[in-house]
Amino acid sequence: MNPIRELEELVGLFPEPPERPLYLKAEHVAKEATPEPYRQMLVHEHHMTISMESYHDCSVDVKVLASRFENGLYLRKIILLKSGTEEVVQFGYVRFNLDFVTPQVRQEIVEEKTPLGRVLIQHNVFRHVDLGAILRFTAGPAMAEYLQMKTGQVTYGRLATIFCNGSPAIDLLEVASVLD
């Protein structure tokens, strides 16, 4: 799928009002052209929970901004925070077919207390992260609010699919906070 079309599909799960767009501009960039430290944080086939914890040298907590079930899928809009703080390190959207995980894993995910990657790792869910595309964003008012940055600032994110037990179960948009 075209990365911009996939981005629009995920963002459309929880649309922002027209006067408060998520981003002013989004463009697909080559993985090799992703600048550091975003390249280190985004260009890999690992869970972003682990990547963010490694980069920031601390654990992260999830805060679910919105969630719902639709057509058999669990959808959520989230931010990741440095543990015990209000400092945002990531913003994202998740579309998850929970049929590919056990009832115990499903329950822990919908409780919305633990980052998704940590739940899958702790329950030894066989998984593979397929990095789809890297995107360069010029933040709109909504993204600026979620990532504690200024409207018009540039940051990077990624589209990815997580395969659980061999099946494509999770589609993600994961956007890193602006780094100084």
N, C-alpha and C positions, 0 to 999 in steps of 0.2 A: 504494500500500500504506500502511496505517496506520504512522506513524513508530515507535511503540512495538513493534509486531509486527516491523517490519524490524530494529529494534535487537535484539530478542530473538533473531531469526534469525542475525544476525551474531555476537552474543555467544555463541550456541550452537555456533559453529564450534569454539571452544576453551573449553568450560565450566569455570568455577571450582568448587571444592568448595562444598557448601551452607554450610559454616561460615565460608567466606571469599568472600562475594559480591562481584562487581565493583562494584556500586552499591547503595546503600540506597534511592534514589529516582531516577527519571528522568521528566522531563516535557517535552513538546513546547512550545516557546515561539515566538512570532512573531519573525520575523527582525528586525523593527523594535523589538522589546522586548529584544533582546540587548544587555546593557550593554557599554560600552567597558572595556577594550580587546579583549574577546572578539569584539565585532562586527567590528572591523577585521581580526582574525585569521581569523574563520570565515565571515562573511557576504559571500561573493564566489564567482565561478565560475573560480577559479584553483587550481593545485596547492597543497596545504598546504606542501609542501617550500619553495616560493617564498615563501609567506606567512610561514612561521616564520623563514626566513632574513632576510627583510625586517624583520620585527618585532624579532627579536633581534640584528640587525646582525652576523650571522656565518653561516657555512655550517653545515649539519646533517649528522649521520651517522645511518645506520639501524642498529638492533640488532634482529635477528629473535629474538623470544622463543620462537616455535613456528611450524612450517610443515608442510604436507603437500599431497599431491595427492588429490583426491576427485572422482569422477564427472566427470573431464575438467577440473576447476577447480584452480587453485593458490590455496591458502589460507594466510594468515599473520597472526600477531599480532606487532605491532612497537612499538618506541618510537623516537622521534627524539631525538637528543642534540645539544647544542651541540658543534660539531666539536672533537675532542681533549679533551673533558671527559666527565664522567658526569652532567652536568646535563640532566635530561629536559625537553623542551619539548612533547612530544606522545606520546600512546598511541593505538594503533588496531588495527583489523582490516581485512583486505583479502581480497576474493573476486574472483579474476581469471580470466576465460576467455582463456587465452593464444593461442587460435586467431586472435585479431584483431590479432596483432603478428607481426613477422618472427622467424625462428629466432634471429637475432642478438640482438634485443631480449629474446626469451624467455630465452635463455641468461643474459644479463646480469641479468635480474630474479631468476631462480632461484639465481644465485650469491650473492644476498642481501648484497652489499657496498655498494650504492648506493641511495639513496632512490628510490622508484618514480617520482615526478614528475621527478626529474633524468634518469633513464634515458629516459623518454618524450620529454623536451625535447631531450636530446642526440642522439637518433636521429630527430628531426623527425617523430615519430608525430603525424599529424593527430588532434587530440583536442579534446574539449569537456567541461568539467566541469559537471554539472547538480547544483546544490545542492538536496538533497531536503528537509531539515528541520534546525532547530537544536534541541538538547536541553540541558536544565539537569540536571546530575547532582549528587546528594549521594553522595560517594565512600564505597564500601564498603571493606573491608580490602584487596582485590586492587587496585582502582584507586588507593587511597592508596599502596600499595607501588610500583606502576608509575610513578606521577606524583610520587613523593617528596613526599607531602602527608599530612595527617592524615585519618583516617577521620572522616566527617561534614562535611568541607569541601565547598564548592560549586565546581564548575567547569562549563564549557560545552563542547559538542562538536557535531559535525554528521554527518549522513548525506549521502552524495553518490554519484553515479554518474558514471564517466568513460566517455565514448564514444570509442572508438579507430577511426579511419577510418570513422566514421558508425554504428558498432554499439556497443550498451551492453556494455562489456567488463569493467568494474571496479565493484564495489560497495564502499563504504568507510564505516567509522565512524572519525572522527578527533576525539580529545578533547584539548583544550589543557591544559597544566599550569596550576596555580593561580598567579596572578600577585600579587605583593605591591604 
